[in-house]
Structures are given as structure tokens and as C-alpha cells.
């Protein structure tokens, strides 16, 4: 995999040539992200043969989608005239219940959540008339079934489905400025670049411009009352998120960071088995501890400096969410002045009944991370105090 070959292949597949290097789509910084990612894949990823094939397919798909989104925008500039209604964005760190909350909130027809099938294949734009019967739904389910084959039981750790709401990481992936790559592949240098250099150099802000362009395509023929979005990595880039969507309403979930380090280590190790035969938890633990600890600090910073206005964010604890998801949803609606109609609440209750989160579905231990618990506690004390986060047993 090298940039020239991947770009040429995407052009050949789509018959298109314009990748959107102008400011309308965030500029050409995405090329830096792609080039670095490919270097890290070569030097660090330790792919198996299957992993090499899977990653090549994924990167080609991101590039093809980029070409198609740009082409559609060029031909239909009017789709940019409809604003992105101030979205509700779930921004808790991974393993704090964000997926559960996202899926439940998505049951309300007032929420326009991007579904997996349409994010994977956004063109032609999804249409209201065929939104629940589009053949791309079955195509997405077929791709997801590969995960079940290669990583049995992964859906007990993280729910997947063509009709389920999809995270922003997939959308940002076609800007090649996304932690989705570091979750799937062993690319620590890319993760470090994303966490520090990409923010400083404007690549993250440009990726959010791309994010808006992507949503404009999705809503062009299937609009909604308000967007519902989610990506744990928004926690690290809240200034850029708020810069693109200044009226966004944020829901942040909170949980003991030491538990998050253990849970993320386990999840990432499972996910990376699709791509490599060498998924070492002792290595993954420290890699993601840097990310999670930095996220905790940035979370407090943006509250103190006003980047996230107090009136636009609502904090909830993982324990409260898991104890009574519907009661938690009601508090969110009350906080933002939304109405929760009876039919929408019934749909949420039905989803929870039909998609139970098994308590035994994901086992993990802090001891598997190779880290010092006291050190992690000390480094997250500021965050825990500010948000009144309760410690969990290791």
C-alpha cells in the first residue's frame, strides 16, 4: 500500500478524479494524514496477510467515498444551503456507555443519526422513501458478518449492525484524521500525531469541515429535525468540534478512567486481532493510557476556559446510565427542553428489551494493562474531582 497506488485505484474504481483539496472540503491536509498512516502501517502495524487485505479494502473504500462525496457536492451546491441543525453530540470517552446511549436516543424519529449502511456507502444520497429498505443495508450487514467470523464475540464488547447508528470516526476516516485507524491498527506514531500535531497544524479543524460536507450529503434527501452524533474522540478535539458546530448540544458520559484504560485495552486487543496476530495488551495499555489521560485533562480545560459553554453540555455518570437508561434519557430531554413523545419512549424501551447488554459479555482487568493503578489515579485526580467521578474496583 502506497499513496499513489491507492489514489489511482480509487480513481479507477469510481471514474472520478477530484479529491477535494480546496478549502470547501478542508484543504489538502488529508493527504498528510494518509501518507503518515501508510508509513506507520509499513513500519509499525505488523499486519497478518488477512489484515493487509482488510486494511487495503478499508482505505480504498474511504478514498472512493471521498471522491463520490466531493463529486456530488460539485454537482449539487444547493445541498450546502440547508444548515446542519445544531446537533446533539455524545462525547464521552470510549467504554462510558456512549454506544448504548447513542442507540437508544436514535430510536426517537426526531433524531437524525447517521446509520452504518449510509456512512459506509453514502452515494447516491439515502432517500426517505427507501431509507429502511435500501439494498445497501444488507451489503453492510454482510461486511459486518466478517467480524463475527474473525473475532467471535466482538459484538458482546461493541455493538455493530447495518441499521445501527454509526460513529463520527467513520466519517472523519475519509479525511484521514481519525482515531479509528489507531483503534484498528497498531500505528502508535499516527495516534501521537493525531493527538498533538494534527490539532496544532489545523488538520483536525479541516476534518470537521469535511464532516459537515458529509452530513450535508446524507441529509440532502433524508433530512431530520436534529442530528444525533457520537464519537468518543470528540473529547480530545472539543475546540475544533465547537468551532464547526458552535451551537451543538453536548452529552458527556463519565466513568473512572482507570476502568476505561482496562476496558479499552481489552476492546482494542480484540479488534486488532482482525488485522494482526500480535495484539499485545501490555503494549496497548500504555499506548491508550496516554490518550485517555490526555482526554481527561482536556475535558476539564474546555470547561474552565469556556470553550464548552455550561448551558450547552449535560454530564451523566456511567453508573446512572446503566442502572436506568430510560430515566437518563428523560433527564437529557428535560435538560435541553426536548419533548419525549410516548411512541418514541416505547421504541426506546423496545430497543433495550430486544438488545440487552450482557453484563458478562466483556471481561477485563486493570492488571492486564501493565500500568500502575496508583499512578493512573493520581494523574486523573483533577478530572475525577471536577466531575465527581466515583472510583471502581480494578
Number of C-alpha atoms within 10 A of each C-alpha: 15 14 15 10 11 19 18 13 15 23 18 12 13 13 12 14 16 14 23 20 14 10 11 13 24 23 18 16 20 25 16 15 21 22 15 18 27 19 18 19 23 14 12 16 24 19 22 15 11 15 20 18 13 15 19 14 12 14 21 22 18 20 25 25 23 24 22 21 27 23 17 16 19 13 9 12 9 11 19 15 9 11 11 19 15 15 20 23 23 25 26 28 25 21 23 26 19 23 23 20 20 21 21 23 26 24 22 18 14 18 18 23 27 24 19 23 24 22 22 20 19 20 15 13 18 23 15 14 10 10 18 12 10 15 11 19 20 15 14 19 16 13 12 16 14 12 17 13 11 14 15 12 14 18 15 15 19 15 14 19 19 21 17 19 27 25 23 21 21 20 27 24 24 25 30 28 31 25 22 19 21 21 20 20 28 28 23 20 17 26 25 16 16 22 22 12 14 22 18 12 11 13 24 28 22 25 28 25 23 27 23 20 21 22 22 22 23 25 21 18 16 15 20 17 13 16 21 24 21 25 22 24 22 23 23 24 22 18 20 21 21 19 15 17 18 16 15 20 21 26 20 21 24 29 24 21 28 27 20 21 30 26 24 24 27 24 21 21 24 19 20 22 21 23 23 20 14 14 21 18 20 15 14 23 24 16 20 22 21 14 16 23 20 16 24 21 17 18 24 16 14 17 14 12 9 10 15 23 16 11 10 15 20 16 14 20 20 21 16 13 20 15 10 10 20 19 11 17 19 14 14 19 13 12 13 15 9 12 11 14 10 9 12 18 18 14 17 21 16 13 15 16 10 9 12 10 16 9 8 8 12 16 11 16 15 20 13 17 26 14 17 11 15 9 11 15 17 10 16 20 16 14 22 20 10 11 15 14 19 15 13 10 9 12
